[in-house]
Amino acid sequence: MATIVEYTDAKKPTNAYPDRIISPRAPGLCCYSKMEQIGSEQREEGWSFIYKRCKKCGFTVRQVVARDPRVIIKKGSRFDYQEMVGGQN
């Protein structure tokens, strides 16, 4: 799954969502209380995710919020559906 976030300390943090986000390589102490959602929920390859960015330092993460179960149970998937739902094989 591709990302629009570039992690680097060599460039100034920049929010050019939805095209590109430049983020510091590591979070700061401010990130625990200053994160905000950028844009709306997106879906790609069976994953639903949102981008969150620190209002103070610009650190950005992609947070997975859901996985489409239809992708998991597709033939050839490496996941065992019964194992995921707690059933016996």
C-alpha positions as a Markdown table, in Angstrom:
| # | Residue | x | y | z |
|---|---|---|---|---|
| 1 | Met | 0.0 | 0.0 | 0.0 |
| 2 | Ala | 1.6 | 3.3 | -1.1 |
| 3 | Thr | 1.7 | 6.3 | 1.1 |
| 4 | Ile | 1.8 | 10.0 | 0.5 |
| 5 | Val | 3.9 | 10.6 | 3.6 |
| 6 | Glu | 7.6 | 11.3 | 3.2 |
| 7 | Tyr | 9.5 | 10.9 | 6.5 |
| 8 | Thr | 12.6 | 13.1 | 6.6 |
| 9 | Asp | 14.4 | 15.5 | 9.0 |
| 10 | Ala | 16.1 | 17.2 | 6.0 |
| 11 | Lys | 12.9 | 19.1 | 4.9 |
| 12 | Lys | 10.5 | 21.4 | 6.6 |
| 13 | Pro | 7.2 | 19.5 | 7.7 |
| 14 | Thr | 4.6 | 20.3 | 5.0 |
| 15 | Asn | 0.9 | 19.4 | 4.6 |
| 16 | Ala | 0.1 | 19.3 | 0.9 |
| 17 | Tyr | -2.7 | 16.8 | 1.5 |
| 18 | Pro | -3.9 | 14.9 | -0.6 |
| 19 | Asp | -0.8 | 15.0 | -2.8 |
| 20 | Arg | 2.1 | 14.8 | -0.3 |
| 21 | Ile | 2.9 | 15.2 | 3.4 |
| 22 | Ile | 6.4 | 15.8 | 4.6 |
| 23 | Ser | 6.8 | 14.6 | 8.2 |
| 24 | Pro | 9.6 | 14.4 | 10.7 |
| 25 | Arg | 11.0 | 10.9 | 11.2 |
| 26 | Ala | 10.0 | 10.6 | 14.8 |
| 27 | Pro | 7.1 | 11.9 | 17.0 |
| 28 | Gly | 7.6 | 14.6 | 19.6 |
| 29 | Leu | 6.1 | 14.8 | 23.1 |
| 30 | Cys | 3.5 | 17.2 | 21.6 |
| 31 | Cys | 2.1 | 14.4 | 19.3 |
| 32 | Tyr | 0.3 | 12.7 | 22.2 |
| 33 | Ser | -2.2 | 15.5 | 22.6 |
| 34 | Lys | -2.0 | 17.5 | 19.3 |
| 35 | Met | -2.9 | 14.9 | 16.6 |
| 36 | Glu | -5.7 | 15.8 | 14.3 |
| 37 | Gln | -7.3 | 13.9 | 11.4 |
| 38 | Ile | -6.5 | 15.1 | 7.9 |
| 39 | Gly | -9.1 | 14.5 | 5.2 |
| 40 | Ser | -11.6 | 11.7 | 5.3 |
| 41 | Glu | -11.4 | 8.0 | 5.6 |
| 42 | Gln | -9.9 | 6.3 | 2.6 |
| 43 | Arg | -10.0 | 2.7 | 1.3 |
| 44 | Glu | -7.2 | 0.9 | -0.5 |
| 45 | Glu | -6.6 | -2.8 | -1.0 |
| 46 | Gly | -9.2 | -3.8 | 1.6 |
| 47 | Trp | -7.9 | -1.5 | 4.3 |
| 48 | Ser | -9.7 | 1.6 | 5.6 |
| 49 | Phe | -7.4 | 4.3 | 7.0 |
| 50 | Ile | -7.1 | 8.0 | 8.0 |
| 51 | Tyr | -4.1 | 10.3 | 8.1 |
| 52 | Lys | -3.3 | 12.0 | 11.5 |
| 53 | Arg | -0.9 | 14.9 | 11.8 |
| 54 | Cys | 0.4 | 16.7 | 14.8 |
| 55 | Lys | -0.7 | 20.4 | 14.8 |
| 56 | Lys | 2.6 | 21.5 | 16.5 |
| 57 | Cys | 5.5 | 19.6 | 14.9 |
| 58 | Gly | 3.9 | 18.0 | 11.7 |
| 59 | Phe | 4.6 | 14.4 | 12.5 |
| 60 | Thr | 2.1 | 12.3 | 10.5 |
| 61 | Val | 0.9 | 8.7 | 10.7 |
| 62 | Arg | -1.6 | 6.6 | 8.7 |
| 63 | Gln | -4.0 | 5.0 | 11.1 |
| 64 | Val | -5.8 | 1.8 | 10.0 |
| 65 | Val | -9.3 | 1.9 | 11.2 |
| 66 | Ala | -10.8 | -1.2 | 9.6 |
| 67 | Arg | -10.0 | -4.2 | 7.4 |
| 68 | Asp | -12.6 | -5.5 | 4.9 |
| 69 | Pro | -13.4 | -9.1 | 6.0 |
| 70 | Arg | -14.3 | -10.0 | 2.4 |
| 71 | Val | -10.6 | -9.6 | 1.5 |
| 72 | Ile | -9.5 | -11.8 | 4.4 |
| 73 | Ile | -11.7 | -14.8 | 3.3 |
| 74 | Lys | -10.9 | -14.6 | -0.4 |
| 75 | Lys | -9.5 | -17.8 | -1.8 |
| 76 | Gly | -5.7 | -17.8 | -1.6 |
| 77 | Ser | -5.6 | -15.5 | 1.4 |
| 78 | Arg | -2.9 | -16.3 | 3.9 |
| 79 | Phe | -5.4 | -15.6 | 6.8 |
| 80 | Asp | -7.5 | -18.4 | 8.3 |
| 81 | Tyr | -11.0 | -17.0 | 8.8 |
| 82 | Gln | -11.9 | -19.5 | 11.5 |
| 83 | Glu | -8.7 | -18.6 | 13.4 |
| 84 | Met | -9.6 | -14.9 | 13.2 |
| 85 | Val | -13.1 | -15.3 | 14.6 |
| 86 | Gly | -12.1 | -17.8 | 17.3 |
| 87 | Gly | -13.5 | -20.9 | 15.7 |
| 88 | Gln | -12.0 | -24.4 | 15.7 |
| 89 | Asn | -10.3 | -25.7 | 12.6 |
